[in-house]
Amino acid sequence: MSRYQEAGVDVTAGYEMVDQIKADVAKTKRPGVLGALGSFGGLFDLGSLNYKHPVLVSGTDGVGTKLLIAQKAAKHTTIGIDCVAMCVNDILAQGAEPLYFLDYIATGKNLPQKMAQIVSGVATGCKEANAALLGGETAEMPDMYASDEYDLAGFAVGVVEKDQLLDETKPKAGMVLLGLPSSGLHSNGYSLVRQILFKDHKLALTETPAELGGQNLAEALLEPTRIYVKAVLPLLKKGLVAGISHITGGGLYENLPRMYADDLQAQLDYTTWEKPAIFDYLAQMGGLTLQDSLETFNMGLGLVLAIAPADLAEVKALLTAQNERYFEIGKLVARPADEAKLIIDKVGEKCE
């Protein structure tokens, strides 16, 4: 045993892990990728994509305390999808096409099979986003993490023509807001979820509440974050989308107003979209008000698009062709003086 191994770091485990993930990484290769896994840096030839005035859009994120659920459930194959989704959906919200992704895993002990399961999920997410898994890093840090703990973060880069970049100046009054459904919690609000279910109620992940329709808690809480690239990118290429909001931490109240200027207001009808059962269940178990839920969770909407009325029929047809469901949830209007940037009506009352 080497002195480094005696200190708790086994570099040979890292070599073994790289061998196990090579096939998954290879499946994510796309036009523009240069070199192979194992180089000091990932290489991408932007010139091969024939953009006239390319703007690079980058995003970085993690999975938050959803990781603790994955570790407790010993299910590591989907958490990587979440990490990719959090990054590429943000890039998409600027109108950009994701190009490549890099991951970073820090762990107390490098167990090659477990690390390979995590990276397998990352590769699956990259395939869904048509982004290359261009590289990554696994750091074994026994004094920072327990042997069964790990953290996961990612970094993605996308590209968009400068004149097609989405910002808050593009959405206008009169535009329709289309919501694309989430698969559940996605990757936000898990500190509150864990407080309610595991600290307040002392539940086990194997429990199967009737309200969740046959799913046990582990399955419901580890449902992967949806990746919207394949459904939305064709709309962007045709110039049919004026704005996109990725509904993450802070829910609709924090994220939707980031899409448009201060002189606009979004008016939503809370009854117009479906909410996965997990949200009602958490509200009941935690005694949450609707305001609590709207300020914490996505409440069934993963992405919101601003669409000009003249383009609405074409957008709906393209989404249907991609088997993407949508809800017409509201509209943008001129913002009345001293009113909030977002109003959500629900059964006769307002949450402001």
Disulfide bonds with the S-S distance in Angstrom:
none
